[in-house]
Amino acid sequence: MNIIQKLAAIQAELKAPKSQFNKFGGYKYRKAEDILEAVKPLLSKYKCAVICHDELVHEGERYYIKAYATLYDTEEEDARISSVGYAREEEEKKGMDGSQVTGASSSYARKYALNGLLCIDDTADSDTTNQGPQEAPKPKPAAKPAPAPKTAKKEVTDKNIKKIVDWVCQAPEGDLRKERIRKAEESYEWPGNLHEAFLAMIDLSE
C-alpha cells in the first residue's frame, strides 16, 4: 500500500467519538488528544506516524497559531501528507495566563488540522449544535397572527466573536447562561468553524 491508500484505510476505520461534555452548553465535543488516542492503533496497524507542530503567524494586530498535522509512511522514505488548522490567540483570557492561552489555541488549531487530515467533520455532527434539553411544546393558539418580517442576522466575525462570548459569560453559570448561548446562536450567522470556536471559548472560561 502506498501512503494514499494507507490514509484512506485509516480514515475509513477511524472512530473518534466525542467523549468530552460542556455542561453549560449541553453539548459533546472532542479534543485533539481524543483524536490522537483513537488513531494510534491504526497508525501501528498501517505502519504510519502522525506528527503535529505549530507556527506563530502575525496578521495585522493579531496572532494566530498555525498547526500542521502530518502523516508519515514509515515504510516509504519521504512519503508524507499534511493538513493545516488555524486558531486565533486571545489578547487575554480570564483565569488564564499567557502560556495557557497559547496552549489552548494550539490544541484547538491541531484539532482542526487533524480533522482535515483524517476526514473528520465536526460541522455536520448534530452534537456540535446540541443545546441541551428543550422546553416542552406549547399548545398552539386557535388562530395565528401573520408572522413578522424576518430581520437579517448579523454575521459573526473574528472581530465581534469575543464581545459575544463576553456577553454570554457575564451571566452566572446555569440556566441563564444556557439561555444566552441559545440567543447568541439564533441571533447571528455562524460561518465556517466560528460556531465551534464560540463554544470552545465559553468552555475555556469556566
CORBEL-V763184 format. One record per run of one state. SS is the DSSP state (H for helix, E for strand, - for the rest). FROM is the first residue (numbers start at 1). TO is the last residue. If there is no record, write none. Layout:
BEGIN
SS:FROM:TO + SS:FROM:TO
END
This chain:
BEGIN
-:1:2 + H:3:13 + -:14:19 + E:20:22 + -:23:26 + E:27:29 + -:30:31 + H:32:45 + -:46:47 + E:48:59 + -:60:61 + E:62:73 + -:74:79 + E:80:88 + -:89:92 + E:93:93 + -:94:95 + E:96:96 + -:97:97 + H:98:118 + -:119:125 + H:126:129 + -:130:153 + E:154:155 + -:156:160 + H:161:169 + -:170:174 + H:175:187 + E:188:189 + -:190:193 + H:194:204 + -:205:206
END
